[in-house]
Amino acid sequence: MFTRLLGAVRILTGIWLMYLTCATVLDLELRPGVPT
């Protein structure tokens, strides 16, 4: 059971890191055109 939990944590961590990467890239791309 512990190995399945560890696998789920790793998958969620990978998804979270991919989300952060995409959000950072989009933020850098859209920054000049978006007033803050």
PDB file of N, CA, C and O in Angstrom:
ATOM      1  N   MET A   1       0.825  -1.205   0.000  1.00  0.00           N
ATOM      2  CA  MET A   1       0.000   0.000   0.000  1.00  0.00           C
ATOM      3  C   MET A   1       0.861   1.257   0.000  1.00  0.00           C
ATOM      4  O   MET A   1       0.536   2.253  -0.646  1.00  0.00           O
ATOM      5  N   PHE A   2       1.974   1.189   0.744  1.00  0.00           N
ATOM      6  CA  PHE A   2       2.850   2.363   0.814  1.00  0.00           C
ATOM      7  C   PHE A   2       3.432   2.705  -0.553  1.00  0.00           C
ATOM      8  O   PHE A   2       3.605   3.877  -0.885  1.00  0.00           O
ATOM      9  N   THR A   3       3.736   1.665  -1.351  1.00  0.00           N
ATOM     10  CA  THR A   3       4.320   1.934  -2.668  1.00  0.00           C
ATOM     11  C   THR A   3       3.298   2.609  -3.580  1.00  0.00           C
ATOM     12  O   THR A   3       3.654   3.468  -4.386  1.00  0.00           O
ATOM     13  N   ARG A   4       2.018   2.217  -3.453  1.00  0.00           N
ATOM     14  CA  ARG A   4       0.995   2.868  -4.284  1.00  0.00           C
ATOM     15  C   ARG A   4       0.816   4.315  -3.865  1.00  0.00           C
ATOM     16  O   ARG A   4       0.624   5.185  -4.714  1.00  0.00           O
ATOM     17  N   LEU A   5       0.875   4.585  -2.564  1.00  0.00           N
ATOM     18  CA  LEU A   5       0.765   5.967  -2.095  1.00  0.00           C
ATOM     19  C   LEU A   5       1.948   6.795  -2.585  1.00  0.00           C
ATOM     20  O   LEU A   5       1.782   7.939  -3.010  1.00  0.00           O
ATOM     21  N   LEU A   6       3.139   6.210  -2.524  1.00  0.00           N
ATOM     22  CA  LEU A   6       4.327   6.916  -2.988  1.00  0.00           C
ATOM     23  C   LEU A   6       4.234   7.209  -4.483  1.00  0.00           C
ATOM     24  O   LEU A   6       4.623   8.286  -4.934  1.00  0.00           O
ATOM     25  N   GLY A   7       3.722   6.256  -5.242  1.00  0.00           N
ATOM     26  CA  GLY A   7       3.553   6.479  -6.674  1.00  0.00           C
ATOM     27  C   GLY A   7       2.563   7.595  -6.954  1.00  0.00           C
ATOM     28  O   GLY A   7       2.787   8.415  -7.844  1.00  0.00           O
ATOM     29  N   ALA A   8       1.465   7.632  -6.198  1.00  0.00           N
ATOM     30  CA  ALA A   8       0.468   8.692  -6.394  1.00  0.00           C
ATOM     31  C   ALA A   8       1.067  10.052  -6.057  1.00  0.00           C
ATOM     32  O   ALA A   8       0.815  11.036  -6.752  1.00  0.00           O
ATOM     33  N   VAL A   9       1.862  10.104  -4.987  1.00  0.00           N
ATOM     34  CA  VAL A   9       2.498  11.371  -4.613  1.00  0.00           C
ATOM     35  C   VAL A   9       3.457  11.827  -5.703  1.00  0.00           C
ATOM     36  O   VAL A   9       3.507  13.013  -6.031  1.00  0.00           O
ATOM     37  N   ARG A  10       4.218  10.892  -6.265  1.00  0.00           N
ATOM     38  CA  ARG A  10       5.151  11.264  -7.333  1.00  0.00           C
ATOM     39  C   ARG A  10       4.409  11.765  -8.558  1.00  0.00           C
ATOM     40  O   ARG A  10       4.827  12.746  -9.172  1.00  0.00           O
ATOM     41  N   ILE A  11       3.306  11.103  -8.928  1.00  0.00           N
ATOM     42  CA  ILE A  11       2.529  11.535 -10.091  1.00  0.00           C
ATOM     43  C   ILE A  11       1.954  12.927  -9.862  1.00  0.00           C
ATOM     44  O   ILE A  11       2.018  13.786 -10.741  1.00  0.00           O
ATOM     45  N   LEU A  12       1.385  13.148  -8.663  1.00  0.00           N
ATOM     46  CA  LEU A  12       0.825  14.469  -8.369  1.00  0.00           C
ATOM     47  C   LEU A  12       1.914  15.539  -8.359  1.00  0.00           C
ATOM     48  O   LEU A  12       1.682  16.660  -8.814  1.00  0.00           O
ATOM     49  N   THR A  13       3.088  15.209  -7.850  1.00  0.00           N
ATOM     50  CA  THR A  13       4.191  16.170  -7.849  1.00  0.00           C
ATOM     51  C   THR A  13       4.604  16.512  -9.279  1.00  0.00           C
ATOM     52  O   THR A  13       4.870  17.673  -9.590  1.00  0.00           O
ATOM     53  N   GLY A  14       4.657  15.507 -10.143  1.00  0.00           N
ATOM     54  CA  GLY A  14       5.006  15.760 -11.535  1.00  0.00           C
ATOM     55  C   GLY A  14       3.994  16.641 -12.227  1.00  0.00           C
ATOM     56  O   GLY A  14       4.361  17.552 -12.969  1.00  0.00           O
ATOM     57  N   ILE A  15       2.701  16.375 -11.987  1.00  0.00           N
ATOM     58  CA  ILE A  15       1.647  17.208 -12.582  1.00  0.00           C
ATOM     59  C   ILE A  15       1.751  18.638 -12.065  1.00  0.00           C
ATOM     60  O   ILE A  15       1.598  19.588 -12.833  1.00  0.00           O
ATOM     61  N   TRP A  16       2.008  18.796 -10.771  1.00  0.00           N
ATOM     62  CA  TRP A  16       2.133  20.126 -10.172  1.00  0.00           C
ATOM     63  C   TRP A  16       3.316  20.881 -10.779  1.00  0.00           C
ATOM     64  O   TRP A  16       3.205  22.071 -11.072  1.00  0.00           O
ATOM     65  N   LEU A  17       4.452  20.194 -10.970  1.00  0.00           N
ATOM     66  CA  LEU A  17       5.611  20.857 -11.552  1.00  0.00           C
ATOM     67  C   LEU A  17       5.351  21.251 -13.003  1.00  0.00           C
ATOM     68  O   LEU A  17       5.778  22.321 -13.436  1.00  0.00           O
ATOM     69  N   MET A  18       4.658  20.403 -13.758  1.00  0.00           N
ATOM     70  CA  MET A  18       4.330  20.752 -15.137  1.00  0.00           C
ATOM     71  C   MET A  18       3.390  21.954 -15.176  1.00  0.00           C
ATOM     72  O   MET A  18       3.513  22.817 -16.045  1.00  0.00           O
ATOM     73  N   TYR A  19       2.445  22.009 -14.224  1.00  0.00           N
ATOM     74  CA  TYR A  19       1.539  23.146 -14.156  1.00  0.00           C
ATOM     75  C   TYR A  19       2.305  24.427 -13.860  1.00  0.00           C
ATOM     76  O   TYR A  19       2.070  25.457 -14.492  1.00  0.00           O
ATOM     77  N   LEU A  20       3.222  24.364 -12.898  1.00  0.00           N
ATOM     78  CA  LEU A  20       4.006  25.556 -12.560  1.00  0.00           C
ATOM     79  C   LEU A  20       4.850  26.008 -13.753  1.00  0.00           C
ATOM     80  O   LEU A  20       4.986  27.206 -14.000  1.00  0.00           O
ATOM     81  N   THR A  21       5.414  25.053 -14.489  1.00  0.00           N
ATOM     82  CA  THR A  21       6.231  25.405 -15.650  1.00  0.00           C
ATOM     83  C   THR A  21       5.387  26.099 -16.708  1.00  0.00           C
ATOM     84  O   THR A  21       5.780  27.138 -17.237  1.00  0.00           O
ATOM     85  N   CYS A  22       4.227  25.527 -17.019  1.00  0.00           N
ATOM     86  CA  CYS A  22       3.346  26.131 -18.023  1.00  0.00           C
ATOM     87  C   CYS A  22       2.864  27.499 -17.572  1.00  0.00           C
ATOM     88  O   CYS A  22       2.818  28.428 -18.378  1.00  0.00           O
ATOM     89  N   ALA A  23       2.505  27.644 -16.299  1.00  0.00           N
ATOM     90  CA  ALA A  23       2.025  28.929 -15.792  1.00  0.00           C
ATOM     91  C   ALA A  23       3.128  29.981 -15.874  1.00  0.00           C
ATOM     92  O   ALA A  23       2.862  31.131 -16.223  1.00  0.00           O
ATOM     93  N   THR A  24       4.363  29.596 -15.555  1.00  0.00           N
ATOM     94  CA  THR A  24       5.473  30.547 -15.615  1.00  0.00           C
ATOM     95  C   THR A  24       5.740  30.982 -17.048  1.00  0.00           C
ATOM     96  O   THR A  24       5.951  32.166 -17.312  1.00  0.00           O
ATOM     97  N   VAL A  25       5.731  30.024 -17.976  1.00  0.00           N
ATOM     98  CA  VAL A  25       5.982  30.356 -19.382  1.00  0.00           C
ATOM     99  C   VAL A  25       4.888  31.272 -19.908  1.00  0.00           C
ATOM    100  O   VAL A  25       5.183  32.263 -20.576  1.00  0.00           O
ATOM    101  N   LEU A  26       3.636  30.958 -19.619  1.00  0.00           N
ATOM    102  CA  LEU A  26       2.544  31.803 -20.092  1.00  0.00           C
ATOM    103  C   LEU A  26       2.620  33.189 -19.464  1.00  0.00           C
ATOM    104  O   LEU A  26       2.346  34.184 -20.135  1.00  0.00           O
ATOM    105  N   ASP A  27       2.985  33.268 -18.194  1.00  0.00           N
ATOM    106  CA  ASP A  27       3.092  34.564 -17.527  1.00  0.00           C
ATOM    107  C   ASP A  27       4.177  35.412 -18.186  1.00  0.00           C
ATOM    108  O   ASP A  27       3.990  36.609 -18.406  1.00  0.00           O
ATOM    109  N   LEU A  28       5.305  34.789 -18.499  1.00  0.00           N
ATOM    110  CA  LEU A  28       6.385  35.537 -19.141  1.00  0.00           C
ATOM    111  C   LEU A  28       6.010  35.956 -20.558  1.00  0.00           C
ATOM    112  O   LEU A  28       6.419  37.022 -21.019  1.00  0.00           O
ATOM    113  N   GLU A  29       5.239  35.127 -21.249  1.00  0.00           N
ATOM    114  CA  GLU A  29       4.843  35.444 -22.618  1.00  0.00           C
ATOM    115  C   GLU A  29       3.797  36.553 -22.658  1.00  0.00           C
ATOM    116  O   GLU A  29       3.828  37.403 -23.548  1.00  0.00           O
ATOM    117  N   LEU A  30       2.882  36.551 -21.710  1.00  0.00           N
ATOM    118  CA  LEU A  30       1.751  37.487 -21.759  1.00  0.00           C
ATOM    119  C   LEU A  30       2.002  38.763 -20.973  1.00  0.00           C
ATOM    120  O   LEU A  30       1.190  39.686 -21.039  1.00  0.00           O
ATOM    121  N   ARG A  31       3.093  38.843 -20.237  1.00  0.00           N
ATOM    122  CA  ARG A  31       3.308  40.002 -19.362  1.00  0.00           C
ATOM    123  C   ARG A  31       3.294  41.341 -20.091  1.00  0.00           C
ATOM    124  O   ARG A  31       2.675  42.274 -19.579  1.00  0.00           O
ATOM    125  N   PRO A  32       3.937  41.504 -21.260  1.00  0.00           N
ATOM    126  CA  PRO A  32       3.939  42.836 -21.877  1.00  0.00           C
ATOM    127  C   PRO A  32       2.549  43.320 -22.272  1.00  0.00           C
ATOM    128  O   PRO A  32       2.300  44.526 -22.283  1.00  0.00           O
ATOM    129  N   GLY A  33       1.635  42.398 -22.597  1.00  0.00           N
ATOM    130  CA  GLY A  33       0.326  42.828 -23.075  1.00  0.00           C
ATOM    131  C   GLY A  33      -0.737  42.897 -22.009  1.00  0.00           C
ATOM    132  O   GLY A  33      -1.852  43.347 -22.272  1.00  0.00           O
ATOM    133  N   VAL A  34      -0.411  42.457 -20.809  1.00  0.00           N
ATOM    134  CA  VAL A  34      -1.421  42.409 -19.753  1.00  0.00           C
ATOM    135  C   VAL A  34      -1.098  43.443 -18.693  1.00  0.00           C
ATOM    136  O   VAL A  34      -0.059  43.350 -18.038  1.00  0.00           O
ATOM    137  N   PRO A  35      -1.971  44.430 -18.509  1.00  0.00           N
ATOM    138  CA  PRO A  35      -1.711  45.399 -17.434  1.00  0.00           C
ATOM    139  C   PRO A  35      -1.883  44.772 -16.073  1.00  0.00           C
ATOM    140  O   PRO A  35      -2.810  43.991 -15.860  1.00  0.00           O
ATOM    141  N   THR A  36      -0.994  45.107 -15.142  1.00  0.00           N
ATOM    142  CA  THR A  36      -1.080  44.537 -13.815  1.00  0.00           C
ATOM    143  C   THR A  36      -1.471  45.612 -12.816  1.00  0.00           C
ATOM    144  O   THR A  36      -1.598  45.330 -11.625  1.00  0.00           O
TER     145      THR A  36
END
